[in-house]
Each structure stands twice: as C-alpha cells, then as structure tokens.
Amino acid sequence: MGGWFVKKDGYEPELEPGAMFRYVRAGNFVETAKVLAVKKDGLGIPHVRFDMTVDTPSKIRLVEGRRILSLASFTQLYRERVPA
C-alpha cells in the first residue's frame, strides 16, 4: 500500500481490515476508526472504508456508522493505531 500515497513524514500505517486507529478531537472527544477495506475508486484514488465510533468525555459511546475517506485524508487524521 505504500505506493498509493506519498509519505511526507515517514508515517506509513498498516491498513489491513480490522486495524483500528483513533483521533482525539477538541473537548476530549475520541473518534475510533475500524478499517473495513482499502480500495481504489474508478480514477485510481485509494479510499479507506471504515466504521467510526465516538467516545464522549461523559463516557457515552456514539456509533457513527460507515464512512469513506481518501487514503491520504485518513492517514493524516487517524495517526494513532490502537489495539483491536
């Protein structure tokens, strides 16, 4: 997968199905993304399909459902891998 995007800072995540990543937003809201698939679209641009949950500071878990982001956007946002 390393050939699908240009590494700008040496970060190259392993995006196999089942891998989980998180992003902590302002206010301590924690988004967790579980990778479902990485596939190229019709133009050859790789996209990540994932399920997203949000944990709030008040310990409430919100199931946000399926999302799709370009591989470049996903790797910029979800930089922290967490155990599955």
BADREN-96199 format. One line per 5 residues: number of its first residue (from 1); their letters; for each residue x, y, z of N, C-alpha, C. Coordinates in nm, 4 decimals. Example, Ala and Ser with C-alpha at 12.3 -4.5 7.8 and 13.67 -1.06 7.14 Angstrom:
% residues 2
1 = AS = 1.3190 -0.5690 0.7800 1.2300 -0.4500 0.7800 1.3200 -0.3300 0.7800  1.2850 -0.2250 0.7080 1.3670 -0.1060 0.7140 1.2900 0.0030 0.7870 .
***
This chain:
% residues 84
1 = MGGWF = 0.0806 -0.1199 0.0000 0.0000 0.0000 0.0000 0.0845 0.1258 0.0000  0.2112 0.1145 0.0340 0.2972 0.2300 0.0410 0.3076 0.3054 -0.0905  0.2856 0.2392 -0.2041 0.2929 0.3052 -0.3317 0.1709 0.3877 -0.3651  0.0669 0.3809 -0.2851 -0.0574 0.4529 -0.3142 -0.0543 0.5982 -0.2734  0.0367 0.6347 -0.1862 0.0421 0.7737 -0.1440 0.1861 0.8117 -0.1141 .
6 = VKKDG = 0.2131 0.9397 -0.1163 0.3478 0.9890 -0.0911 0.3653 1.0092 0.0581  0.4692 0.9476 0.1122 0.4974 0.9649 0.2540 0.5654 1.0991 0.2737  0.5039 1.1875 0.3517 0.5604 1.3195 0.3736 0.6472 1.3248 0.4982  0.6180 1.2396 0.5952 0.6929 1.2451 0.7200 0.7336 1.1072 0.7695  0.7368 1.0100 0.6807 0.7793 0.8758 0.7186 0.6704 0.7918 0.7819 .
11 = YEPEL = 0.5489 0.8423 0.7931 0.4390 0.7678 0.8546 0.3719 0.6813 0.7496  0.3696 0.5523 0.7726 0.3022 0.4603 0.6808 0.2255 0.3580 0.7639  0.0955 0.3797 0.7837 0.0181 0.2876 0.8654 -0.0070 0.1554 0.7951  -0.0341 0.0541 0.8724 -0.0757 -0.0743 0.8166 -0.2278 -0.0746 0.8180  -0.2868 -0.0677 0.7021 -0.4314 -0.0519 0.6922 -0.5013 -0.1786 0.6479 .
16 = EPGAM = -0.4730 -0.2882 0.7131 -0.5435 -0.4108 0.6812 -0.6801 -0.4087 0.7497  -0.7781 -0.4805 0.6952 -0.9097 -0.4865 0.7581 -0.8985 -0.5303 0.9041  -0.9712 -0.4593 0.9888 -0.9702 -0.4887 1.1315 -0.8784 -0.3973 1.2105  -0.7846 -0.3293 1.1435 -0.6949 -0.2359 1.2126 -0.7769 -0.1200 1.2673  -0.7386 -0.0717 1.3858 -0.8130 0.0368 1.4490 -0.7207 0.1545 1.4772 .
21 = FRYVR = -0.7740 0.2737 1.4523 -0.6999 0.3979 1.4712 -0.7890 0.4960 1.5452  -0.7253 0.5920 1.6152 -0.8083 0.6904 1.6829 -0.7547 0.8306 1.6634  -0.8447 0.9248 1.6860 -0.8145 1.0663 1.6766 -0.8861 1.1341 1.7926  -0.8130 1.2128 1.8715 -0.8730 1.2836 1.9843 -0.9017 1.4264 1.9400  -1.0299 1.4600 1.9392 -1.0748 1.5936 1.8983 -1.0748 1.6884 2.0182 .
26 = AGNFV = -1.0929 1.8147 1.9899 -1.1051 1.9158 2.0956 -1.2184 1.8761 2.1893  -1.2008 1.9031 2.3159 -1.3022 1.8672 2.4139 -1.2916 1.7234 2.4589  -1.1857 1.6543 2.4184 -1.1598 1.5151 2.4570 -1.2622 1.4165 2.4002  -1.3142 1.4458 2.2820 -1.3972 1.3504 2.2094 -1.3030 1.2589 2.1326  -1.3192 1.1286 2.1473 -1.2278 1.0329 2.0853 -1.2993 0.9587 1.9729 .
31 = ETAKV = -1.2509 0.9787 1.8507 -1.3029 0.9057 1.7349 -1.2185 0.7803 1.7166  -1.2844 0.6661 1.6999 -1.2138 0.5418 1.6722 -1.2632 0.4884 1.5383  -1.1679 0.4605 1.4499 -1.1996 0.4111 1.3155 -1.1506 0.2677 1.3027  -1.2409 0.1778 1.2634 -1.2051 0.0377 1.2369 -1.2070 0.0173 1.0857  -1.0906 -0.0133 1.0298 -1.0756 -0.0277 0.8850 -1.1524 -0.1505 0.8361 .
36 = LAVKK = -1.2338 -0.1295 0.7336 -1.3071 -0.2386 0.6699 -1.2396 -0.2803 0.5401  -1.1923 -0.1821 0.4620 -1.1286 -0.2118 0.3337 -1.0559 -0.0887 0.2825  -0.9566 -0.1121 0.1988 -0.8885 -0.0054 0.1258 -0.8969 -0.0435 -0.0216  -0.9625 0.0421 -0.0991 -0.9827 0.0128 -0.2408 -0.9661 0.1400 -0.3226  -0.9252 0.1209 -0.4470 -0.9142 0.2338 -0.5395 -1.0494 0.2588 -0.6053 .
41 = DGLGI = -1.0786 0.3884 -0.6281 -1.2023 0.4210 -0.6995 -1.1785 0.4127 -0.8499  -1.2744 0.4549 -0.9278 -1.2653 0.4464 -1.0726 -1.1518 0.5280 -1.1331  -1.1042 0.6280 -1.0595 -0.9940 0.7109 -1.1076 -0.8589 0.6638 -1.0540  -0.8608 0.5549 -0.9774 -0.7365 0.5017 -0.9220 -0.6951 0.5621 -0.7896  -0.7827 0.6419 -0.7285 -0.7521 0.7049 -0.6000 -0.7924 0.6095 -0.4890 .
46 = PHVRF = -0.6994 0.5734 -0.3998 -0.7329 0.4804 -0.2925 -0.8176 0.5474 -0.1836  -0.9168 0.4736 -0.1364 -1.0052 0.5200 -0.0298 -1.0122 0.4133 0.0792  -1.0342 0.4603 0.2014 -1.0479 0.3720 0.3163 -1.1942 0.3707 0.3578  -1.2521 0.2523 0.3658 -1.3881 0.2356 0.4180 -1.3724 0.1904 0.5619  -1.4428 0.2579 0.6549 -1.4260 0.2272 0.7958 -1.5536 0.2531 0.8741 .
51 = DMTVD = -1.5637 0.1873 0.9898 -1.6708 0.2138 1.0857 -1.6151 0.3094 1.1900  -1.6957 0.4068 1.2303 -1.6492 0.5062 1.3264 -1.7385 0.5102 1.4495  -1.6742 0.5166 1.5652 -1.7446 0.5406 1.6914 -1.6822 0.6634 1.7561  -1.7607 0.7312 1.8385 -1.7124 0.8483 1.9108 -1.7406 0.8260 2.0590  -1.6356 0.8382 2.1400 -1.6499 0.8316 2.2848 -1.6432 0.9738 2.3384 .
56 = TPSKI = -1.7451 1.0117 2.4158 -1.7537 1.1470 2.4686 -1.6876 1.1545 2.6061  -1.6566 1.2764 2.6516 -1.5980 1.2917 2.7849 -1.6901 1.2391 2.8954  -1.8206 1.2354 2.8705 -1.9153 1.1867 2.9709 -1.9366 1.0356 2.9611  -1.8455 0.9660 2.8934 -1.8455 0.8195 2.8824 -1.9606 0.7636 2.7994  -2.0131 0.8421 2.7094 -2.1176 0.7956 2.6188 -2.0517 0.7562 2.4871 .
61 = RLVEG = -2.0840 0.6396 2.4349 -2.0299 0.5934 2.3063 -2.1365 0.6105 2.1992  -2.1014 0.6818 2.0951 -2.1900 0.7046 1.9820 -2.1400 0.6227 1.8634  -2.2266 0.5402 1.8067 -2.1895 0.4623 1.6896 -2.2264 0.5469 1.5682  -2.1259 0.5972 1.5005 -2.1468 0.6882 1.3889 -2.1683 0.6159 1.2571  -2.1274 0.4901 1.2478 -2.1524 0.4128 1.1265 -2.0381 0.4171 1.0270 .
66 = RRILS = -2.0705 0.3774 0.9040 -1.9704 0.3647 0.7974 -1.9330 0.5006 0.7403  -1.8040 0.5121 0.7099 -1.7504 0.6325 0.6488 -1.6524 0.5918 0.5392  -1.6237 0.6850 0.4487 -1.5212 0.6652 0.3466 -1.4399 0.7934 0.3375  -1.3080 0.7779 0.3410 -1.2155 0.8894 0.3212 -1.1072 0.8457 0.2237  -1.0494 0.9414 0.1544 -0.9337 0.9076 0.0717 -0.8243 0.8577 0.1657 .
71 = LASFT = -0.7368 0.7751 0.1140 -0.6280 0.7209 0.1943 -0.5437 0.8332 0.2530  -0.5161 0.9361 0.1735 -0.4353 1.0484 0.2207 -0.5028 1.1187 0.3386  -0.6327 1.1451 0.3287 -0.7053 1.2119 0.4373 -0.7112 1.1237 0.5616  -0.7368 0.9957 0.5421 -0.7452 0.9031 0.6550 -0.6137 0.8998 0.7321  -0.5014 0.8877 0.6608 -0.3727 0.8762 0.7284 -0.3298 1.0067 0.7954 .
76 = QLYRE = -0.3791 1.1200 0.7475 -0.3497 1.2472 0.8136 -0.4299 1.2631 0.9418  -0.5530 1.2143 0.9412 -0.6413 1.2312 1.0561 -0.6216 1.1232 1.1618  -0.6234 0.9995 1.1219 -0.6161 0.8868 1.2164 -0.4728 0.8343 1.2223  -0.3907 0.8975 1.3044 -0.2491 0.8667 1.3100 -0.2117 0.7676 1.4214  -0.2979 0.7518 1.5178 -0.2661 0.6669 1.6335 -0.3332 0.5310 1.6212 .
81 = RVPA = -0.2536 0.4276 1.6060 -0.3099 0.2920 1.5990 -0.3371 0.2431 1.7408  -0.4502 0.1752 1.7580 -0.4874 0.1196 1.8885 -0.5142 -0.0287 1.8731  -0.5005 -0.1053 1.9825 -0.5276 -0.2493 1.9739 -0.6729 -0.2756 1.9340  -0.6911 -0.3771 1.8527 -0.8267 -0.4135 1.8076 -0.9009 -0.4904 1.9128 .
***
